Amino acid sequence: MSIARTKFALPPFYCPVDPAVHPQVDAIEKRAISWIDELGMYEDEKRRRHVLKTNSAEFFSRFAPNGTDENVLLAAKWVYWGFAFDDVRCDEGPLSDNPGAFVQMAGRVQRVLEAPQSLDAPEDPYLRALHDFGLSLRRQATPTQVRRFIDAHRAWLHGVAWQIGNQAHGIMPPLNDYLAMRLGSCGGFPTMALLEIANEAEVPAAEMDHPAVRAASEAAVLTAGLDNDLHSYRREQRDRHADQNIITVLTHHEGISVDEALTSAVGLRDRIMHVFLRLNEQLLPDASSELRTYLTCLAAGIRGNIDWALRVPRYTTEHEPAVDEHPGFSAVPSNPDPVAPPIPTIAWWWHELRS
């Protein structure tokens, strides 16, 4: 889908959460890069530079600023892998518009993670790296944490497959379908599943599976996913191309301008952020220490994702080294409506709020 090149200025981000980063972020980055080089998780030097420019160690160090060094390193390894895999096997290349071939490949990828002895293509740098990550995961995480991460990983691949299917058939999904798809395709579920591992804090099942905790988790994931949509739209606009994105979904289905879509998208994003904060406030007083850590890191992750994205080369170029003007942060939502939006896939989150 071609788009006109016009100014796309990000508004202030509604995120009343203080920034934080792990104190050992530089050491974690060096060790993660050594792992990438040891496993050869790239095809050539150009791709290596592209992988490193994701600043994935900084990314996850903002999600778990008080995590255990070794386990934050483990999480950073997967984030580096996830960005690299997403670029080469999801967003670009021959699989990016071939859902059948992607699903076949994704099944093999998932099985390498599920079954630690199932690597049958060691020449594939991405399978090889994920296999190594999976072995470390089992050494450093509890069985429950491993299972939760594997389930979240499958949800991510499913979301990407849905996205690729839309792209292959020229489908611009309506808003309800897009948000359901984006929950999976943005990679938030496996990233958030790594929080328990990074902090060595396994949330009891009775809490983690509670509907209000599930709602808070999904709201955090989608807030970050929509933030990434806004950041990536700038890059896609610069390249004069955009596919499925909250902005293109709104302009396509509602017949509105990019500026109007931006206002609508930010308003929806802020309502989702607001319900996340309300759910957190509701849950924290009675939460176990493990759940408290998890919920606090969900909030840190939303803020950290913004701070990371405003500077990371993934969303900028040498000609646009950073956002033209830092949009800043707001303590109040642009749309303060406390009522659930008429979007079935997410409206149930508001129903988990106690009046």
C-alpha positions as CSV (number, residue, x, y, z in Angstrom):
1,M,0.0,0.0,0.0
2,S,1.7,3.3,-1.1
3,I,1.3,6.3,1.1
4,A,2.0,9.9,0.7
5,R,5.1,11.3,2.5
6,T,3.8,13.9,5.0
7,K,4.9,15.0,8.4
8,F,4.0,12.5,11.1
9,A,4.7,14.0,14.5
10,L,4.2,11.8,17.5
11,P,2.1,13.4,20.3
12,P,3.2,13.1,24.0
13,F,2.9,9.5,25.3
14,Y,0.5,9.0,28.1
15,C,2.7,7.0,30.5
16,P,2.8,8.1,34.1
17,V,5.6,5.6,34.9
18,D,9.1,6.5,35.8
19,P,12.0,5.3,33.6
20,A,14.4,2.6,34.8
21,V,17.1,0.4,33.4
22,H,19.2,-2.5,34.7
23,P,22.5,-1.2,36.2
24,Q,24.5,-3.9,34.3
25,V,23.0,-3.2,30.9
26,D,26.4,-2.5,29.2
27,A,27.9,-5.8,30.5
28,I,24.7,-7.7,29.5
29,E,24.9,-6.2,26.0
30,K,28.6,-7.3,25.6
31,R,27.8,-10.8,26.7
32,A,24.8,-11.0,24.4
33,I,26.8,-9.9,21.4
34,S,29.4,-12.5,22.2
35,W,26.6,-15.1,22.1
36,I,25.3,-13.8,18.8
37,D,28.8,-14.1,17.3
38,E,29.4,-17.5,18.8
39,L,26.2,-18.9,17.3
40,G,26.6,-16.9,14.0
41,M,23.1,-15.6,14.2
42,Y,23.3,-13.8,10.9
43,E,24.1,-14.4,7.2
44,D,26.7,-11.7,6.7
45,E,28.3,-8.6,8.3
46,K,25.5,-6.4,7.1
47,R,22.9,-8.5,8.8
48,R,25.0,-8.7,11.9
49,R,25.1,-4.9,12.1
50,H,21.3,-4.9,11.6
51,V,20.8,-7.3,14.5
52,L,23.0,-5.4,16.9
53,K,21.2,-2.1,16.0
54,T,18.1,-3.4,17.7
55,N,19.7,-2.6,21.0
56,S,17.9,-5.6,22.5
57,A,19.9,-5.7,25.7
58,E,18.9,-2.1,26.5
59,F,15.3,-3.0,25.5
60,F,14.8,-5.8,28.0
61,S,17.0,-4.2,30.7
62,R,14.3,-1.5,30.8
63,F,11.6,-4.2,31.3
64,A,13.4,-5.9,34.3
65,P,15.6,-3.2,35.9
66,N,16.0,-5.2,39.1
67,G,16.3,-8.7,37.5
68,T,19.1,-11.2,38.0
69,D,22.0,-10.5,35.7
70,E,22.2,-14.0,34.2
71,N,18.5,-14.2,33.6
72,V,18.2,-10.7,32.1
73,L,21.0,-11.8,29.8
74,L,19.0,-14.9,28.8
75,A,16.0,-12.7,28.0
76,A,18.1,-10.3,26.0
77,K,19.3,-13.2,23.9
78,W,15.8,-14.1,22.9
79,V,14.9,-10.5,22.2
80,Y,17.9,-10.2,19.8
81,W,16.9,-13.5,18.2
82,G,13.2,-12.4,18.0
83,F,14.0,-9.1,16.2
84,A,16.4,-10.9,13.8
85,F,14.0,-13.7,13.0
86,D,11.1,-11.3,12.6
87,D,13.0,-9.2,10.1
88,V,14.3,-12.1,8.0
89,R,11.5,-14.7,8.2
90,C,8.4,-12.6,8.9
91,D,8.6,-9.1,7.6
92,E,10.9,-9.7,4.6
93,G,12.0,-12.5,2.3
94,P,10.0,-15.2,0.5
95,L,7.9,-16.2,3.5
96,S,6.6,-12.7,4.2
97,D,3.6,-13.2,1.8
98,N,3.4,-17.0,1.7
99,P,1.3,-18.2,4.7
100,G,1.6,-21.9,3.9
101,A,5.3,-21.8,3.8
102,F,5.5,-19.6,6.9
103,V,3.3,-22.0,8.9
104,Q,5.5,-24.9,7.9
105,M,8.6,-23.1,9.0
106,A,7.0,-21.7,12.2
107,G,6.1,-25.3,13.2
108,R,9.7,-26.4,13.0
109,V,10.8,-23.3,14.9
110,Q,8.3,-23.9,17.7
111,R,9.3,-27.6,18.0
112,V,12.9,-26.7,18.4
113,L,11.9,-24.6,21.4
114,E,9.5,-27.2,22.8
115,A,11.7,-30.3,22.4
116,P,15.4,-29.6,23.4
117,Q,16.8,-32.4,21.3
118,S,14.8,-31.8,18.1
119,L,17.3,-29.6,16.2
120,D,17.6,-31.3,12.8
121,A,18.9,-28.3,10.7
122,P,22.0,-27.0,12.6
123,E,23.1,-25.1,9.5
124,D,20.1,-22.7,10.0
125,P,21.5,-19.9,12.1
126,Y,18.1,-19.0,13.6
127,L,17.2,-22.5,14.5
128,R,20.6,-23.1,16.0
129,A,20.4,-20.0,18.1
130,L,16.9,-20.7,19.3
131,H,17.9,-24.3,20.2
132,D,20.8,-22.9,22.3
133,F,18.5,-20.4,24.0
134,G,16.0,-23.2,24.8
135,L,18.7,-25.3,26.5
136,S,19.7,-22.3,28.7
137,L,16.0,-21.6,29.4
138,R,15.6,-25.0,30.9
139,R,18.6,-24.6,33.1
140,Q,17.7,-21.2,34.4
141,A,13.9,-21.2,34.6
142,T,11.4,-23.4,36.4
143,P,9.3,-25.9,34.5
144,T,6.2,-23.7,34.9
145,Q,8.1,-20.7,33.6
146,V,9.4,-22.7,30.6
147,R,5.9,-23.9,29.8
148,R,4.5,-20.4,30.0
149,F,7.2,-19.0,27.7
150,I,6.7,-21.8,25.2
151,D,2.9,-21.2,25.1
152,A,3.5,-17.4,24.7
153,H,6.0,-18.1,21.8
154,R,3.3,-20.2,20.0
155,A,0.8,-17.3,20.4
156,W,3.3,-15.0,18.8
157,L,4.0,-17.2,15.8
158,H,0.2,-17.7,15.4
159,G,-0.3,-13.9,15.3
160,V,2.5,-13.5,12.7
161,A,0.9,-16.2,10.6
162,W,-2.4,-14.4,10.7
163,Q,-0.7,-11.2,9.7
164,I,1.1,-12.9,6.8
165,G,-2.2,-14.5,5.7
166,N,-3.8,-11.1,5.5
167,Q,-0.9,-9.7,3.5
168,A,-0.9,-12.6,1.1
169,H,-4.6,-12.1,0.3
170,G,-4.6,-8.3,0.3
171,I,-6.7,-8.1,3.4
172,M,-6.7,-5.0,5.5
173,P,-8.4,-6.3,8.7
174,P,-11.1,-4.3,10.4
175,L,-10.2,-2.8,13.8
176,N,-11.5,-5.6,16.0
177,D,-9.6,-8.2,14.0
178,Y,-6.5,-6.1,13.8
179,L,-6.3,-5.6,17.6
180,A,-6.8,-9.4,18.1
181,M,-4.1,-10.1,15.6
182,R,-1.7,-7.4,16.9
183,L,-1.9,-8.8,20.5
184,G,-0.1,-11.9,19.1
185,S,2.0,-10.5,16.3
186,C,3.8,-7.8,18.3
187,G,5.8,-10.3,20.3
188,G,4.6,-9.0,23.6
189,F,3.4,-12.3,25.1
190,P,6.9,-14.0,25.0
191,T,8.6,-10.8,26.1
192,M,6.3,-10.5,29.1
193,A,6.6,-14.2,29.9
194,L,10.4,-13.6,30.3
195,L,9.7,-11.2,33.2
196,E,9.1,-14.0,35.6
197,I,12.3,-15.6,34.5
198,A,14.4,-12.5,34.6
199,N,13.2,-11.7,38.1
200,E,13.3,-15.3,39.4
201,A,9.7,-14.8,40.5
202,E,7.2,-17.4,39.5
203,V,3.7,-16.0,39.8
204,P,1.3,-18.6,41.4
205,A,-1.1,-20.0,38.9
206,A,-4.2,-18.9,40.9
207,E,-3.0,-15.3,40.3
208,M,-1.5,-15.5,36.9
209,D,-4.6,-17.2,35.4
210,H,-7.0,-14.8,37.1
211,P,-9.1,-12.9,34.5
212,A,-8.0,-9.5,35.9
213,V,-4.3,-10.4,35.7
214,R,-4.9,-11.7,32.2
215,A,-6.6,-8.5,31.3
216,A,-3.8,-6.4,32.7
217,S,-1.2,-8.5,30.8
218,E,-3.1,-8.1,27.5
219,A,-3.6,-4.4,28.0
220,A,0.1,-3.9,28.6
221,V,1.0,-6.0,25.5
222,L,-1.4,-4.1,23.3
223,T,-0.4,-0.7,24.6
224,A,3.2,-1.4,23.7
225,G,2.2,-3.0,20.4
226,L,0.3,0.2,19.4
227,D,3.2,2.3,20.5
228,N,5.4,0.3,18.1
229,D,2.8,0.9,15.4
230,L,3.3,4.6,15.8
231,H,7.1,4.4,15.8
232,S,7.2,2.0,12.8
233,Y,4.7,4.0,10.8
234,R,7.3,6.8,10.7
235,R,9.8,4.4,9.1
236,E,7.2,2.9,6.7
237,Q,6.1,6.4,5.7
238,R,9.8,7.3,5.0
239,D,10.0,4.3,2.8
240,R,6.7,5.2,1.1
241,H,5.2,1.9,2.1
242,A,2.9,0.7,4.9
243,D,1.0,-2.5,5.4
244,Q,-1.1,-3.5,8.4
245,N,-0.8,-0.9,11.1
246,I,-3.3,0.9,13.4
247,I,-3.0,4.0,11.2
248,T,-3.6,2.2,7.9
249,V,-6.4,0.2,9.4
250,L,-8.2,3.3,10.5
251,T,-7.6,5.3,7.3
252,H,-8.7,2.3,5.2
253,H,-11.9,1.4,7.0
254,E,-13.0,4.7,8.4
255,G,-12.0,6.8,5.4
256,I,-10.2,9.4,7.5
257,S,-6.9,11.3,7.0
258,V,-3.6,10.2,8.6
259,D,-3.9,13.1,11.1
260,E,-7.4,12.0,12.1
261,A,-6.3,8.4,12.3
262,L,-3.3,9.4,14.5
263,T,-5.7,11.2,16.9
264,S,-8.1,8.2,17.0
265,A,-5.3,5.7,17.4
266,V,-3.6,7.6,20.3
267,G,-7.0,8.1,22.0
268,L,-7.6,4.3,21.8
269,R,-4.1,3.6,23.0
270,D,-4.5,5.9,25.9
271,R,-7.8,4.3,27.0
272,I,-6.0,0.9,26.9
273,M,-3.1,2.3,29.0
274,H,-5.6,3.8,31.4
275,V,-7.5,0.5,32.0
276,F,-4.1,-1.2,32.5
277,L,-3.2,1.3,35.2
278,R,-6.6,0.9,36.9
279,L,-6.3,-2.9,36.8
280,N,-2.8,-2.6,38.3
281,E,-4.0,-0.3,41.1
282,Q,-6.8,-2.8,41.8
283,L,-4.6,-5.9,41.9
284,L,-1.5,-4.6,43.7
285,P,-2.8,-4.4,47.3
286,D,-3.6,-8.1,47.5
287,A,-0.9,-9.4,45.2
288,S,1.8,-11.8,46.2
289,S,5.4,-10.5,46.0
290,E,5.8,-12.4,42.7
291,L,2.7,-10.9,41.2
292,R,3.7,-7.5,42.4
293,T,7.0,-7.8,40.7
294,Y,5.4,-9.0,37.5
295,L,2.8,-6.1,37.4
296,T,5.4,-3.5,38.2
297,C,7.6,-4.8,35.4
298,L,4.6,-4.7,33.0
299,A,4.4,-1.0,33.7
300,A,8.2,-0.6,33.4
301,G,8.0,-2.4,30.1
302,I,5.5,0.0,28.6
303,R,7.7,3.0,29.6
304,G,10.9,1.2,28.6
305,N,9.6,0.3,25.2
306,I,8.9,4.0,24.5
307,D,12.3,5.2,25.8
308,W,14.0,2.5,23.7
309,A,12.0,3.1,20.5
310,L,12.6,6.9,20.5
311,R,16.4,6.3,19.9
312,V,16.9,2.8,18.5
313,P,18.3,2.6,14.9
314,R,15.5,0.1,14.1
315,Y,13.1,3.1,13.8
316,T,15.5,5.7,12.7
317,T,18.3,6.2,10.0
318,E,21.5,8.2,9.8
319,H,19.3,10.9,8.1
320,E,16.7,10.7,10.9
321,P,18.8,9.9,14.0
322,A,15.9,10.4,16.4
323,V,12.4,11.6,16.6
324,D,12.3,15.2,15.1
325,E,11.2,16.6,18.4
326,H,10.9,14.4,21.4
327,P,7.2,14.1,22.0
328,G,7.6,13.9,25.8
329,F,5.2,12.3,28.2
330,S,1.8,13.1,29.6
331,A,0.3,12.3,33.0
332,V,-3.2,12.3,31.6
333,P,-4.8,10.4,28.7
334,S,-5.7,12.2,25.5
335,N,-9.1,10.4,25.7
336,P,-10.2,10.1,29.4
337,D,-13.3,8.0,28.6
338,P,-13.4,5.3,31.3
339,V,-16.0,3.2,29.6
340,A,-15.1,0.2,27.5
341,P,-14.8,0.9,23.8
342,P,-17.2,-0.9,21.5
343,I,-14.5,-3.4,20.4
344,P,-15.4,-6.9,21.5
345,T,-11.9,-8.4,21.5
346,I,-10.7,-6.0,24.2
347,A,-13.9,-4.7,25.9
348,W,-13.9,-7.5,28.5
349,W,-10.8,-5.9,30.2
350,W,-13.0,-3.1,31.5
351,H,-15.5,-5.7,32.9
352,E,-12.7,-6.9,35.2
353,L,-12.6,-3.6,37.0
354,R,-14.3,-3.4,40.4
355,S,-16.6,-0.4,40.6
